[in-house]
């Protein structure tokens, strides 16, 4: 018997998103009788029923987008909250500078004058002194609150705090 040479050629159109590939196979074998064979493979669309990987990937993309949006919204809320705390601390400190400390000092000075003239007791003078001291302590706390709010605002916008 003679050896049987054969020729096998496979043609496949370029892949497309919408058209499934249909490979075309040509074969030719040389034997006592010449045979030319043609085969066409048609994929069955059964694989389209298993879309689990695609659905999972789409869900992961959606989850990542939602996580990014949540992070952005949280950052914006943090910046707004830090800005509101800063403005409130600044306004509170301004109230102490413009009125509270001056009023406490005037009351204390008036009480000292009254005590010197005998119109007020030592207890009243000490009470006025304690009130003035409390006003100054509150003023110092307002300064500390403003410094804290300033640092928090700088951190929330991504700046290095200037101390």
Secondary structure, DSSP 8 states (H G I E B T S, - for coil): -----EEEEEE-----SSS----EEEEEEESSSEEEEEEE----GGGGG--HHHHHHHHHHHHHHHHHHHHHHHHHHHHHHHHHHHHHHHHHHHHIIIIIHHHHHHHHHHHHHHHHTTSS-HHHHHHHHHHHHHHHHHHHHHHHHHHHHHHHHHHHTT-----
